[in-house]
C-alpha cells in the first residue's frame, strides 16, 4: 500500500523576511540615526525657527531642526504636522 505525501511549496526567505532580516534592518536604522523618527530630535538639534528668522512650520518642508554648528549646510531634519520625520535636507550654497 503506497502512501501519498504532499509537499508544501518552498518558502523563499529574503532580506525583509525572518528574524535575521528584521534584525539587520533595525541595526542599519539605528546606526544611520533613522530610529528616532519623532520630533524633537535628540542631541544638540535645535528648531530652526529659534535660531534664525524662519516660520515654525514651512509648507512643503515642515518643521525643521538642525545642529547649529552645521549651519548653513545641515542636515536639516524635517518633521510633518504629526511630528514624524519625513526627510533630511541639505542646503548647499552655490
VOGU-3710 file (C-alpha; in Angstrom, 3 decimals, decimal comma):
1> xxxxxxxxxx> 0,000/0,000/0,000  1,570/3,224/-1,131  1,062/6,399/0,869  0,970/9,777/-0,761  2,874/12,588/0,860  2,052/16,145/-0,071  4,951/18,543/-0,037  4,386/22,228/0,544  5,998/24,693/-1,847  9,407/26,008/-0,814
11> xxxxxxxxxx> 9,441/29,194/1,232  11,583/31,986/-0,152  13,355/34,000/2,508  14,516/37,445/1,505  16,207/40,278/3,405  12,864/41,667/4,546  11,597/38,361/5,945  12,571/36,455/9,023  14,247/37,480/12,252  17,705/37,927/10,737
21> xxxxxxxxxx> 16,423/40,329/8,081  14,453/42,284/10,670  17,457/42,480/12,984  19,661/43,644/10,119  17,164/46,350/9,099  16,820/47,618/12,676  20,602/47,689/13,126  21,029/49,735/9,953  18,287/52,153/11,044  19,841/52,674/14,473
31> xxxxxxxxxx> 23,329/53,163/13,069  22,096/55,651/10,484  20,112/57,641/13,060  16,746/56,862/11,494  15,307/55,092/14,519  14,452/58,420/16,133  11,563/59,427/13,924  9,506/61,752/16,139  10,201/65,350/16,999  12,011/66,834/18,754
41> xxxxxxxxxx> 15,194/65,030/17,761  17,721/64,291/20,469  21,247/65,540/20,769  22,072/69,145/20,083  19,435/69,684/17,376  17,610/72,995/17,702  14,463/74,238/15,993  15,493/76,405/13,026  12,836/78,996/13,903  14,607/79,522/17,255
51> xxxxxxxxxx> 17,964/80,148/15,553  17,090/82,293/12,529  14,105/84,190/11,186  12,064/81,282/9,813  8,488/80,075/10,448  7,859/77,198/12,888  6,199/75,202/10,098  7,003/75,845/6,456  4,606/74,306/3,869  6,434/71,749/1,731
61> xxxxxxxxxx> 9,265/71,391/4,253  7,605/71,015/7,637  9,187/71,862/10,989  12,952/71,982/10,635  15,632/71,104/13,183  19,385/71,486/12,741  22,596/71,257/14,715  23,722/74,916/14,977  27,374/74,102/14,278  26,432/72,658/10,863
71> xxxxxxxxxx> 24,652/75,768/9,548  24,040/76,690/6,732  24,517/73,266/5,105  22,693/70,985/7,527  21,484/68,256/7,642  18,101/69,712/8,474  15,613/67,191/9,854  12,082/67,895/8,592  9,004/66,778/10,552  5,354/66,813/9,472
81> xxxxxxxxxx> 2,436/68,220/11,489  2,133/64,929/13,405  5,775/65,152/14,479  7,016/62,331/12,240  10,365/62,592/10,465  9,671/62,972/6,743  13,035/63,983/5,268  16,580/65,136/5,770  17,588/68,214/3,812  20,981/69,625/2,884
91> xxxx> 21,173/73,238/1,694  24,388/73,720/-0,220  25,218/77,369/-1,008  26,069/77,957/-4,661
//
